[in-house]
Amino acid sequence: MPFNANEFLLLIPLVIAIAIGWLLGRREVKKSVYTPAQTNLSHEYFTGLDYLLNEKMDEAIESFIRALEVNSDTIPAHLALAKLFRRKGDVDRAIQIHQNLLARPDLSRSDFMRVQMALARDYYAVGLLDRAENLLQEIIKSNSTAKTQSKALSLLIKLYEKEGEWEEALKAAEKLAAEEKRDISVELSHYCCELAEVAFEHKQFQKASEVLKRAEQLDSVNVRVSLLKAQAYMSTEQWKQAIKCLKSIAKQDSLFVSETIPYLKLCYQKIGDKNAYASYLKSSLNSAPSTTVIVALAELIKDERGIYAAGSFITEELKRRPSVKGFNSLIDLHIEYGSESARDSLRVLRGLTGQLELSKPVYRCNSCGFSGRSLSWQCPSCKTWGTTKPIQGLEGE
């Protein structure tokens, strides 16, 4: 089997746990003669170590299993072994180990809770979410330690997230200690946003407003909250309030200014204030430059001073901030005012650069690097919330 550093590290707690159990057993019989079972444990343990040192992971695991079968008194060793199986994807074996432990009559209360927690993780990993939920609810209702309660609540919140049960996830979070709740405030804020989107779909605007207010309290710099509030105001034609929400995004995260431009364009058109729109675009060009801002300004220049002036503006800006998207906008302008012979060539070129632009991702997760063409508030790859942002540079904004 090829060497795997992660598996090697996972084996370390198992090796230590078995060693402790063996040493304790040796200490108990220090003045007596060793039994064949004790000798066999020593043999299997050191055989496992030999396999481990020779990077034979599967053989090492099987040897440690045999050691545990001889002396099954060390709970940490069983838990470490089951965790290793779960990490390797062999969840059925992990479940079997944990179920066997729970069947032992001599299991202490604290160990019983630890094993139940580990079994809940098994069920969660294999997708048996109902079973995992029931176990976690039992742990939470029992008189377990604060640490165990916290672990159970945290996993239960993740379980509800996986099921899209946002309200249940928020209720479970209320049982966390204040500091632990602050640690997941970003996630909780997005749960509220998920509820708000559902409320909007069902025309429940009052409920949407309430959960968005809660989302803002949980995470004051959540761009998604401001975008949703703006969309809510726009749906009721409260254009100035929508503009205020959209402009606040520049202070929350300047990378998202490009996302606000289409909404701002519509809002300013509705109130008939093109000058204020142009002023904001010029300000954004200095504080939060992006190709979207450049193209929007070029459109205004085209309306006021003509195509040639707009083309010259984009050309100068591309020298400072080159991008495929900006180049395509420049080609579009040249197609409009170029000669007929030049237009044919430019259309061919535009087709090629257009395909290039469409083949490139627009958003990227800053946590794991996953990229795509649609904005996902929760990364589809690493499942982190709020880390996906518009790509900057030549292939982005």
C-alpha positions, 0 to 999 in steps of 0.5 A, a space after each residue: 500500500 502506498 505511504 499516506 502521511 495522513 493515515 500515518 498520523 491517524 495511527 499514532 493515537 492508536 499506537 499510543 493507546 494500545 501501548 498504554 493499555 499493554 503497559 498498564 496490564 504489565 504493571 498489574 501482573 508485575 509480580 506474577 507470571 505473564 499469560 499467553 494472552 499478554 505475550 500475544 498482545 505484546 507480539 501483535 503490538 510490536 508486529 504492528 509497529 514493525 509494519 508501521 515503520 515499513 509503511 505497510 499501513 493495512 497490515 499495521 491496522 490488522 495487527 493492531 486490531 488483533 491486539 485489541 481483540 486480545 485485550 479490549 479494555 482500552 477504550 481510547 484505542 477502540 475509538 482511535 481505531 474506529 476514527 481511522 476506519 471512518 477517515 479511510 471511508 470504511 464507516 461500517 467497521 467504525 460503526 461496528 466497533 462503536 456498537 460493540 463498545 456500547 453493548 459492554 455492561 462495564 462501560 462508564 457514563 463518560 465513556 458511554 457518551 464519548 462512544 455515542 458521540 463517535 457513533 453519531 459522527 459515523 452515521 453523519 459521515 455515511 449519510 444516516 442523518 436521522 440516526 445521527 440526529 436522534 443520537 445527538 438529541 439524546 446526548 444533548 438531553 442527557 447530563 453530559 459534560 459541557 464539552 460533550 454538549 458543545 460537540 453534540 450541538 456543533 455536529 447537530 447544527 452541521 447536520 441541520 445545515 446539510 438538510 437545509 433545516 435552517 430554522 432548526 440549526 439556528 435553534 440549536 445554536 441558541 443553546 451554545 455558549 456565547 463565545 462558541 456562538 460568536 465563532 460560527 456567527 458567519 454561518 448563522 448569518 447565512 442561515 438567516 439569509 437562506 430563510 429570507 430567500 425562502 420567505 421572499 419566494 412565498 411573498 412573506 416580506 415581513 418575515 424576510 425583513 425580520 430574519 435579515 435584521 437578525 442576520 445583520 446582527 450576527 455578521 455586520 459585514 455580510 454582503 449577502 444581507 445588504 444585497 437581499 435587503 436591496 432586492 427587497 426594497 427594489 421589489 417594493 419600489 423603494 429605490 433610495 433605500 435600495 441604493 443606500 444598501 447597495 452603496 454600503 457594500 463598498 465598505 463591507 467588501 469592495 470586491 463585491 462592488 461589481 455585483 452592485 452595479 446592475 442593481 444601482 443602474 436600475 435604481 438610479 434610472 428609476 429615480 432619474 438621477 444619472 449624475 449621481 450614478 456617474 458620480 458613484 461610478 467615478 468614485 468606485 473607479 478610484 476606491 474599488 476599480 473593476 472591469 464592470 465599473 469601467 464598462 458602466 462608465 463607458 456606457 455613460 460616456 457613449 451616451 453623452 459623448 459618443 462611441 469614439 470617446 467611450 472606446 478611448 476611455 476603455 483603452 486607457 483604462 485597459 492599459 492600467 487594468 487589463 482584462 478579457 472582459 474589458 477587451 471584449 467591450 472594446 471590440 464591441 465598440 469598434 464593431 459599432 463604429 468600424 468600417 464594414 470590412 473591419 467589422 467582419 474581422 472584428 466579429 471573428 475575433 469577438 467570437 474567439 475572445 467571447 468563448 475565452 471569457 465564457 470558459 473562465 470562472 467568475 468567482 473563486 473560493 478564497 478558502 479552497 480555491 474552487 472556482 465557477 461561473 455562479 456565485 455560491 455563498 457556501 462553497 460547493 467544495 469546502 462547504 465554507 460560508 462567505 469565502 467565494 468572491 469575484 475573481 480579480 485580474 486579467 481573467 476576472 474583474 
